[in-house]
Amino acid sequence: MAQSSAATVDAWMAEADPARAPVLAKVREIAVKHFGPAAERMSYGMPAYVRPGDAAPVFAFNSQKQYISLYVSPRAHALHAEALKGLDAGKSCIRFRKPEQIDLALVDRLLATSAALSPVTPGSGG
């Protein structure tokens, strides 16, 4: 799906690859659990979650051609560096080639941490 033109997360989910849809729905459920439904929006063609007081999304996910990507706050990513070892991960992106590789318990911990972090204001360096 790469970058979708869907206007809502519901529309984006309806476009999702049926083989990936169940895990994407679970990731979305975890995000809504931690950030609330009002935090959900589309950003850069993917589902994203923005908390009050934050300048940018603190979490987003996408279904790319070759993998599912999770975009987590670099601050939360750093706090869970040990758990992320061995995964295909950059500074804030975690990529999974197969839906069954996604550790939903780890996603839950990452998003719980992200939800608890203090907001980042523009120019504060993140």
C-alpha positions as CSV (number, residue, x, y, z in Angstrom):
1,M,0.0,0.0,0.0
2,A,3.0,2.3,0.6
3,Q,1.3,5.7,0.7
4,S,-2.4,5.6,0.6
5,S,-4.8,8.4,-0.4
6,A,-7.4,7.2,2.1
7,A,-9.0,10.0,4.1
8,T,-9.6,8.0,7.2
9,V,-8.0,5.1,9.1
10,D,-11.1,3.1,8.5
11,A,-10.7,3.6,4.7
12,W,-7.0,2.8,5.0
13,M,-7.9,-0.5,6.9
14,A,-10.4,-1.4,4.2
15,E,-7.6,-1.1,1.6
16,A,-5.2,-3.3,3.6
17,D,-3.9,-6.6,2.2
18,P,-6.3,-9.3,3.6
19,A,-3.3,-11.4,4.7
20,R,-2.0,-8.5,6.8
21,A,-5.4,-7.0,7.9
22,P,-5.7,-9.0,11.2
23,V,-2.4,-8.0,12.6
24,L,-2.8,-4.4,11.4
25,A,-6.2,-4.3,13.2
26,K,-4.5,-5.5,16.4
27,V,-1.8,-2.9,16.1
28,R,-4.5,-0.3,15.6
29,E,-6.4,-1.6,18.7
30,I,-3.2,-1.3,20.8
31,A,-2.7,2.3,19.5
32,V,-6.2,3.3,20.3
33,K,-5.9,1.7,23.8
34,H,-2.9,3.9,24.6
35,F,-3.7,7.1,22.8
36,G,-7.5,7.1,22.5
37,P,-9.6,7.3,19.4
38,A,-9.4,11.1,19.2
39,A,-5.6,10.8,18.6
40,E,-6.1,8.8,15.4
41,R,-5.7,10.4,12.0
42,M,-4.0,9.9,8.6
43,S,-0.6,11.4,8.2
44,Y,1.7,10.9,5.2
45,G,-0.7,8.3,3.9
46,M,-0.7,6.1,7.0
47,P,-2.5,5.7,10.3
48,A,-0.9,8.0,12.9
49,Y,-1.5,8.9,16.5
50,V,-1.0,12.5,17.8
51,R,-1.4,13.3,21.5
52,P,-2.6,16.7,22.8
53,G,0.4,18.9,23.1
54,D,2.6,17.0,20.6
55,A,3.7,18.7,17.4
56,A,3.9,15.4,15.4
57,P,2.6,11.9,15.6
58,V,4.1,9.7,18.4
59,F,3.2,6.5,16.5
60,A,2.3,5.5,13.0
61,F,2.2,2.3,11.0
62,N,2.1,1.3,7.4
63,S,1.8,-1.7,5.1
64,Q,4.7,-1.4,2.6
65,K,5.2,-3.7,-0.4
66,Q,7.9,-5.8,1.4
67,Y,7.1,-5.3,5.0
68,I,4.9,-3.8,7.7
69,S,6.5,-0.8,9.3
70,L,5.9,0.7,12.8
71,Y,7.1,4.2,13.5
72,V,7.7,4.7,17.2
73,S,9.0,7.8,19.0
74,P,12.8,7.7,19.0
75,R,12.7,8.2,22.7
76,A,10.5,5.1,23.3
77,H,12.7,3.2,20.8
78,A,15.8,4.0,22.8
79,L,14.2,2.9,26.0
80,H,13.4,-0.5,24.5
81,A,16.7,-1.0,22.6
82,E,17.4,-4.3,24.2
83,A,14.0,-5.8,23.2
84,L,14.5,-4.5,19.7
85,K,17.9,-6.1,19.2
86,G,17.9,-8.5,16.2
87,L,14.9,-6.8,14.6
88,D,15.1,-4.8,11.4
89,A,15.0,-1.4,13.1
90,G,16.3,2.1,12.6
91,K,16.2,5.1,14.9
92,S,12.4,5.0,15.1
93,C,11.2,2.5,12.4
94,I,10.7,-1.2,13.0
95,R,10.1,-3.4,9.9
96,F,8.6,-6.8,9.8
97,R,8.6,-8.9,6.6
98,K,5.8,-11.2,7.8
99,P,2.7,-10.3,9.9
100,E,3.3,-13.2,12.2
101,Q,6.7,-11.8,13.2
102,I,5.2,-8.8,15.0
103,D,5.4,-9.2,18.7
104,L,2.2,-7.6,19.8
105,A,3.3,-7.6,23.5
106,L,6.3,-5.6,22.5
107,V,4.1,-3.2,20.5
108,D,2.0,-2.8,23.6
109,R,5.0,-2.0,25.7
110,L,6.4,0.5,23.2
111,L,3.1,2.3,22.9
112,A,2.6,2.4,26.6
113,T,6.0,4.0,26.9
114,S,5.2,6.4,24.1
115,A,1.9,7.4,25.7
116,A,3.7,8.1,29.0
117,L,6.4,10.4,27.5
118,S,6.1,14.1,28.0
119,P,5.1,16.0,24.9
120,V,7.7,17.2,22.5
121,T,7.4,20.9,21.5
122,P,8.7,22.3,18.2
123,G,12.4,23.1,18.5
124,S,13.0,21.1,21.6
125,G,15.0,18.5,19.8
126,G,12.7,15.6,20.5
